[in-house]
Amino acid sequence: MRRLVNIFLFTTLLCASASAQNASTESIRIKSITASYVPTTVSDTPASVTIITANEMKRRGDSTLAQALAAVPGLNVVPSGGPGSATSVFIQGSNSEDVLVLLDGVPINDPSVSNGAFNFGVDGLADIARIVVVRGPMSGLYGSGAIGGVINLVSKRGTGAPHISYNMAGGFPGQGEASATVSGVKGAFDFALTGSIIEQAGFDSLARRLLAYRAIRNPFRYQLAAANLGYRPIAGTRVSLIVRARKAGSTYPDLGYPAFDDPYENSYDSQVFSRLGVKSRLFDQHLTSSLYLSHLEDDRRYLALLDPADPNQFAGNSSYTGTRTVIQFNNVLSLKSCGIIHHCAFVAGFEQDRTRANQNVNESFYGSPYKSTVNAGQRTTAFHIGGQGHLFPHMSLMAALRDDGVSGYGNVITGRIGAVVMIPALSTRLKFSYGSGFLAPSLFDLYGIDTYGYRGNPSLKPERSVGYQVGATTTLANLGCDCVATISADYFHDNINNLIEYTQVSPEIATEENIAVARIHGVETQLDLHPVMWLKAQLTYTYTQARDGLTGAALLRRPENAGSALFEIEPTPRIEIVPQIRYIGQFSDYLTNNSGYPSGIGLSNAGAIVNLTVNFRIFRSLTLFATGRNLLNSPFEPINGLQIPGQNFLFGVRGRTRL
């Protein structure tokens, strides 16, 4: 704890002392509604927020969601191989199931996943306008699953004259991708229609150090069709329809007993999302009301053919279907003043979320069958209120309260408060937030059954958390040159109780119980530099200590130290060079020895990944690009025994033309 406090105090004092040179603060103008339901600049938000725009993703050469999130401070992205593989995200040391993922504000976590965690490994970016990452307990706004934070994927909307944006690329070993978006505004209508395909021959995801490694490629294929349509019958009102359908397929090796490089284990993942709604600005735009009805359907299948060479004799044909229907009614009342608070806004809303899971696992090991099933549903009805405003010219406040009524165990009340204080003389913003969170047990936790004696526990209670963050951001400018620098440091602390843990009740029976506890704290730091016109740099470092609250053991796959460095170099107005370096420190994990057998829990090795993208703008609307990923061919294993893809290159063109 003392080490963390010293880091935080040192960084904050550094910011304050350096900014005493009459530096002026440049407010971050990008606005987000994810952290409060009210459009608010990131600098005025009392939470750790990162916004990644489509242009930034293009400049960095990102093609998949996992790639775009990899360098966000406080996030640990853990793939089990290349694109298409199961990929988890841990935010500020919390569990992977403690991350709530939204698509245009609608929860899209698949309810048929056994622990409720989102798979970040199967989505592309062609229809995404920006990604908003909010770190810290957010259940006071979004309910179950937002213990660690929220990731909101915001889809593209039509703007301006009708036009087409396109991207075509190919590379080696054996990869290609293409996408096109037709979008624009025509009278009262706006539209954005996107199609995308990604194909990769892939790499062997099994670690090269294992004796079982056979250099068998794990290919990936992804297809997407998406539409975002809007109609304005009157000024201030938009009726919208969003439809998004994607499917992905890949293969994966088997970390069995021992590990086996199986070419016949296939995964197929498809998802269809739709949202119909209306949003109106009423009473001279003081009241904004929205009503949305959404439906999500996830279908996954895992097909493993029996390979005679497999020492585990593994085969299976398993299916998972999850559905989610959500009704959302939200209202935001904006006023210039309400008593001593200025520029205030009040939020009130209702949400009902109906989920259903149908899981049928049918596998065999060493000739012995294994089956697991769940067929159940759950309904959550929630009401939330909130408010924000400026108490003084240099202080903004936010508060939120939410009541979730979950079928099976009653109501859960969560909340969140926060404040941002501006110190103009130091060009510094101080922020504080405190919130609570909860995670409802998954449908498998409650009702799952398998042939090895597992029985779900309908008496499970939600996991609960309480956490706070304290931070400072300082902008330095006019330092005798044209350079600008922004330094930020955030200390986070989270206690999670009633964690659901697998328990062997007797030799014949196993179930889930609320017996585990987690204690998490750490520091996020970020330095943004613009020392000369042709160079920008973003340096991040995150220290995380995530421990079992009962035993003191480190939680798995949470590195204590992680960092990144991103540079944007423009030697000429037409050329942009974007190197990116990521470092992931040692972390506790289940170890697999070189013979392919489990060898207990221990420290997995650190790793560094170097990527590089070069963009060459031929015309204003036409750009050539080249991206090299893992240039140093790092054998880093984000999951011990499984490694990241090797060195690969992609060359392409992207552009835009009017219709």
N, C-alpha and C positions, 0 to 999 in steps of 0.2 A: 504494500500500500504506500509506504514512504517513497519508494522509487517512482510510482505513478504520480504522486503529488508533486515531487520534485520536477519531473518532466513537465507537468502542466504549468507549474508556477514559473519555471524557467522560460517556457515558450511564451507565456502571457506577458512576463516582464520584458522579454525581448521585443515583443510587438509594441508594447507601450513606450519603451524608451526610444525605439527607432522611429516611431511615428511622432515624436514630440517636435519634429522639425516642421511644424505648421503644415503637415500633410493633409490633403483633402481626400475625402472618401468618395470613391465611385460606387454608388449603389448598384447592386446586381439587378438589372431590369427585367430579367426573365421572371414571369409570373407562373405560379403553380397553384392549383386548387387541391392537390392531393393531401397537403398537410393540414387543411382547415375547411374545405368546401368553399372557401372564399378566395378569389384571385389575389395572391399576395406575393410580393417579391421575395426571393430566397433570402435576401439580407434581413428582411423583417420577420422571418419565420423562426420561432424558438425551437427548432429541431435541426438535426443533421440531414440536409437535403442535397442530393446530387441530381442534376438534370442533364441528360445526354440527348442532344438533338440529332436528327437524321443527318445533317451536314457533318457533324462531328464524327458520327459512325462511318460515313463515307470516307472522310479524310484519313481515318485510322485504318481503313481496310476491313472493318467488321462486317461479317456476313450473317452471323448467328447471334442469338440472344446471349448465349454464354460468353462469347467473345466480347460483346459490348459491355458486360457487367464485370469483366475480369479485373479491371483496375480501379473500381470504385472503392474508396477507403472504407474500412469496416466490414467489407464483404469478403468471404472466402468461397470462391467458386470451385466445386469439387466434381469434375467429370470422371466417369469410369471408363474413359477412352476418348475417341474423337467425336465429332458431331454425330448426333443420333443416339449416343450412349446416355444412360441415366445420369443426370447431373443435378447435384444438390447445391444450394446456396445457404451459407451460415452468415447471419447478420449480427455483428457485435457479439459473437460467441454463443448466441442462442441456437437452439436446434433447427434443423432444416425445415421441420414442419411448422416452425414458429414464424414463417415468412408468408404473408398473405399477398397473392398476386392478383392484380386487377387488370382488366381490359376495358379501357374507357370507364373506369370507376366501378366495374362489375366484378365480383370475385369469380375466378376461373380455376381455383385449385380443384383437381379431380377427386370427387368423394370416394371413388373406388380404390384409390391408393391406400395401402394398409395403414400408413401413419398420417395420411393427408398432405404429405409434402408435394410441392410442385416440381415437375421435371423440366429443368431449364435447358435440356439438351436437344430438343426437337423443334425449336422455333427459329424461323428466319426473321429478317428485319424489313423486307421490302415494303410492307404496308404500315410501318411504324414511323410516326412523326417525331416522337420523343419518348424517352423512358425517364420516369421520375422515381427516385429511390429515397424513401424517408426512413431513417433509422431511429430505433427506439420504440417503446410500447405505444401502439396506436389503436388499441381496442376501443378506447373512448370515442373514436370516430368510425372504426370499421368492424368492430366485433371480433369474433373468434379467429384465431390464427395470426393476429397482428402483434404477438408478443415481441418479436425481434424487430419488426418493421413491415413496411408496405412497398411493393414495387408495382407501379402503375404503367401499363403500356398504352400509350395514346395513339390511336390510329390516324392516318392521314385524312384530311378533309380537302374538298375542292376549294381553291382560291384563285382569283384572277381570271384572265382569259383562258379558254380551254387549251390544254397543251398535253403533251406526252413526255414523261420522264422515263428513261430507259437505262439499262445496265447489262452489258454482255462481257463475259470473261471466260478464260480457259487457262489451264495451267498443268503443272505436273507435281507429283505423280497423279495422273488420271483424274482431273477435276474440271468442272465447268459449272457456270451459273448464268442465269439470265432473269431479268425482271423488267416489267413495264407498268407504269401507272398513268392512266388517262384521267385527268382531273381538270376542274375549273368551275366557273359559275356561268350559268346561262339564264338570265332573267331571274325568276324566283327560285330556280333550282341550283343546287350545287352537287357535285359528284366527284368521287375518287374511286376508280376501278383498278385493281392491282392483280397481276398474275406473276408468279415467281416459280422458278425451279432451281434446285441445287443438286448436283450429283458429284460424288467423290468415290474414287476407288478405295481410299482410306489406307490406314496403317494397321498393323497388328497391335491391339490394345494391351496384350499381355507383355509384362516387363521383359526386356531383352535379356536380363540377367538370369531369368528362370530357365531351367533345363528343358521345360516343356515348350519354350518359345519355338515356333515353326515359321515365323514370318508370313502368317496367313492374314490377308487383308480383311478389315472390317469395313465394308462399303456403307455409304450413306446416300439416301435419295429422299428429297423433300419437294413437295408440291404445295402451292398456295393459290387460292382464289379469294379475293376480298372485295367488298363494296361498302362504301360509306356514302349514303344518299341523303340529301336534305331538301326540304321545300319550305318556303316562307310564305304562308298564305296572307299574313299581314306583317307590318313592321314590328320587330321585336319578338316574333314567334317563329320557331323552327321545328318542323316535324322531321324526324330522322329515322333511318333504317340502316343498321349495320349488319352485314352478314360476312362471316369469315370462316372458311373451310380450309383445313390443311391436313396433310397426311405425310408420314415419314416412315422409312424402313431402314433397318440396319442389322448387322450381325454383331455378336459379342463372344468373347472367350469365357471359359468356366473356371472361376476360382473355387474349385471343389476340393476334394481330399484324395489325391493332390490336384493342383491346378492342371487344366488341360486346354490346349489350344484347339478348340472345337470350331470347325468351319460350318457347322450345321445348326447353330443356335441363332434363330431369327426373331426380331421384334418388329411389330407393325403398330403404329400409333396414329390414330386419326381423331380429329376434333372439329366439331361444327358449333359455331357461336352465332347467335343472332340477338339483336336488340332493337326494339321498336319504342319510340317515345316522342315526347314533345317537351320543349323548353320555351318559356315565355318570360319576357321582361315587362312587368306591369307597373302601373302607378308612376309614370314618368321614370321608369327603370329603377325605382327604389326596391321593388320586390321581384326576385327571380324565382320562378317555380319550375320544377321539372318532374316529369312522371315517365318512368321507363319500365318496360317489361322485357326481360332477357331470358334466354334459354341456352344451356350448354349441354352438349353430349360428347363424352369421351369414350372411344372404343380402342382397347389395346388387346393385342394377342401376342403370345410368346410361343413359338413353335420350335421345338428342339428334336431333330431326328437322331436316332440312335447311331452312334459312330462305333463300330466294332473295336477301334483302337482306344476308346475312352476307358480309362481304368475305373471311372465312377459309374460307367454304364448308365449315363443320364439320358433321359428322354422326357418330353413333355408337350402338352398342348393345352395352354391355359388362356383364359379370356377374362377381361375386366371391362365392365361397362358402368360408367358413372354419369348421372344426369343432375342438372342443377337448374332450377327455375327461380328467378329473382324478380321481385317487384320493389322499386325504389321511388319514393316520393319525397323530394327535398325542396326546402324553401329558404331563401336568403333575403333578409330585409336589411337594406343598406341606408344609413342615415348620416348626415353631415355631423350631427352632434346629438348626444343623449346625456344631458347633465354635464358632468365633468369629463366625460369621455368623448373624443372627437373621431370622426371617420369610423364610426362603429358599424358593426354588422352582427345580426343575430341569425342563427341557423336553427332550423327545426326540421326533422324528417322522420320517415317511417320506412322500414325495410322488412320484407319477408323473404326468406331463403329456404326453399325446399330441395333437399338432396336425396338421392337414392343411389345405392351401390349394388351391383350384381357381380360377384366374383366367383369364378370356378377354376380352381387350380388343380390340374391333373398331371402329375409327374411320377417318375420312378427313378430310384437310385439302387444300384446293385440288384436290380430285379424286384425291389420292394416298392409297392405303390405308395404314393403320398397324395392326399386330396385335401383341399381346403375350400370352404364355401362361405359366402355371406350374401344375403339378400334382404336388405333392410333399408329404411328411409328415416329421415329426420327433418323436423321443421323448426326454424328459428324465426321469431318475430321480434323486431327491435324498434325502439324509439330513441332518438337522440336529439339533444339540444346543444347549442354552443354559442359563443360570442367572441368578438375581438374588437379592438379599437386602440386608440392612442390616449393614454391617461395624461401625459405631458407631451410637449413637442418632441421629446427624445425618448419616449418610452411607449412600447406597444405591448398589449396583453392579449392572451388567448386562453380560452377555457372550453372544455367539452365534457359532456356526460352522456352515457349510453346505457340503456337497459335492454339486455338480450334475454328473451324467454325461449329456452331451448327445450324441446319436447324430451321428456325423460327425467330431467332433474331440476326444473324450475328456472329461476331468473338469476342472471349474473350482471352486476352493475360495475362498470368501469368508467374511468375518467382521465382527464388530462388537463394540465394547466401549464402555462409558459409565459415568459416575458423576454423582451429584447430591449436593452438600454443602449442608446447611442451616446458616446462621449466625443463630441465634435473636436475638442481641443487635441485629442489624441487620435482622431480618425479611427476610433475603435468601437466595435459593437460587442457588448456582453450579452449572453443569452443563457436562459435557464429553463428547463422543462422537467416536469414530474408527471408520471402516468402509470396506469395499471393496465394489465393485459390478461387475456385468458385464451386457452385453447380447448375447444370442446373435444372429447374423445372421438376418434374416428369410428366409423360404422363397423370396421373390422374389430377394433378394440372392444366395442360393445357387444357385437353379435357374431363374430367370426367363430368357425368350428373347423378343426382339422382332424385327420385320422391318427395323429400322434398324441392326442389327449388335450390339445388346446381348446379352451372354451372362453369366449368373450365374457366380459364382466359388465352386465347392464347397470351395476351400481357405481360405476366409475364416476368421479367428479371431474370438473374441468381443471386443467393445469392453470395456476394463477401466478402472476408476476407483478412486481412493483419495481420501477426503475426511475432514475433521474439522469439528466445530463447538464453539465455546466461547460460553457465554452466562451471563447473570445476570437474575434476576427478583426484584423487591423490592415488597413490599406496604406501603403507607403508610396508617395509620389513627390515630384519636384525635389529630387535628391541631387540636384546639380546636373541632371541629365534628363533624357526623355523616358527614363525607365520607370516602371510601375511594378509594385510587388504587393501581394496580398498574402498574409499569414493567418492561419486559423489553427486553433487547438481546441479539442473537445474531450472532456473526461466523461465517461459513461459508467453507470453502475446499475446492475440488475440482479434481483433475487427472484428465483422461480421456485415455487413450491407445488406440492401435489403432482410432481412429474409422474407420468404414466410409465411403468416399467414392467417388462416381462418377468413373471415370477413362477417358479416351479413349486406349486402348492404341495404336491405329493409325487411319488415316483410315476404315477399314472396321469396326473392332471397338472396343466399349466394354464395361467391366465394373466391378465394385466391388473396391476394395483397402483394406487396413488401413494408411492412410498419414496420416490426420489426427490432430491433437492439440488439446485444448481446455484452457485454464486459466481457472478461474472462482473468484471470491471476492466477498464482499459482506457487508452488514450488514442484519439485520431488526430493526426496533424497533416496539414496541407500547405504547401508553399507554391503560389502562382507568380511567375516572373515574366515580365515583358521588358528586358533590359535594353533592347534595341528594336528598331522597327521590323527587322527580318527574323527575330527569334522570340518564341514563347516557350515557356517550360512549366510543367506541373509536376511537383514532387510530393509524394504522399508517404506517410509511415503510420502504421497502426500497431499498437501494443495491446494484446488481449490476454487476460488471465481468466480462463473458464474452468471452474473446478466443481467436482461433486461435493455438495455441501455436507455430506455425511462422512465420506472417506478422505476428502482432500485430493483425490486423484484428478488428473487433468482430463477434461472431456475430449473425446476423440475428434480428430480432424479440425481442431482449432489452433492454428499456429500462434505462438506468442508474438512472433515478429513477422510483419509483412510490409511490403512497400512497393512503390512503382515510380517510374520516371517517364514522362511523356514530353517530347519536344516537337515543336512545329517550326521548321526552318524554311524560310523563303529567300533563297539567294537571288532570285529574280521574281518579278510579278507573276510569271507564268509557271514557276516550279515551286512545289511544296514538298519537303522531305519530312516524314513523320516517323522517327524512331520511338519505340516503346520497350521499356524494360520492366519486368515484374520479378519480384523476389518473394518467395514463400519460405518461411523458416521451418525448422523442425516441428513436428507435431506428433502427438500420441495417436497410435492406430493399431488395428489388428495386423500383425506382421505375417508375411509369407516368406519362407526361406527360399534359397535358390533351388531347392529340390521341389518346390511347389507346395509344401505342407505348411499348415498354420503353425506359428511358433510363439503364440501368446501376444500380449500387448506390450508395446515398446515404442521407441522413437523412430519415426520415419524420416528419411533424409530431406534436407532442404533442397530447393531448386530455384533456378533463374531461367526466365524465358525472354528471348529477344525477338521482337517483331519489327518490321520496317515497311512503310508504304511510301511510294513516291508518286505524286500527282503532277501531271504536265497538262496545263490548260492550253489547248490549241486555239479555240475560240472561246467567247464568253459562255457559250452553251455546249461546249464539247471538251471533254477531259479524258486523257489517257492515264491509266494508273497501273502500278505494279506493286504487289504485296508479297512479302516474304515472311512466313511465320516460323517460329522456332529456328531461327537462322543458325544457332550454335548446336542444333540437334540434341538438345537437352533430353536426357532419359528420365526426367522428373516423374515421380509417381504420386499423383494427388490422392489416390487410394493405393495403399501398399500392395504391390503385385500387378498394378495396372498403370500404364504410362500414357503420357500425352502423345499426340501425333508428332512424327518426326518433321524434319525440314521439308517445307513445301512452298510453292510459288504460284501466284495467280496474276495473270496479265489481262487487262480489259479496257473497255471504253464505257463512259457514261455521258449522257447528254440530255438535252431538253429541247423540244421544238414545238412551236405553236401549231394548232390544228386549223 
